[in-house]
């Protein structure tokens, strides 16, 4: 999981949070949004934390073609779910 090592990294992740909000608001105005890989990693880390906090254990994770396979793979690695 993401651990902040110093103030510089904290500032970098704070910037990513703002960037994620920008992309979220942009996607509300359109049917799609273009986002960077670093933002995807940031959003995946937030999702992983929420899943871990829920204390629900999953046996399998299914990714959907056309953009969902790579994030699903990232989730499966973080959560140790095949």
Secondary structure, DSSP 8 states (H G I E B T S, - for coil): -----SHHHHHHHHHHHHHHHHHHHHHHHSS-----HHHHHHHHHHHHHHHHHHT---S-----TTT-HHHHHHHHHHHT--
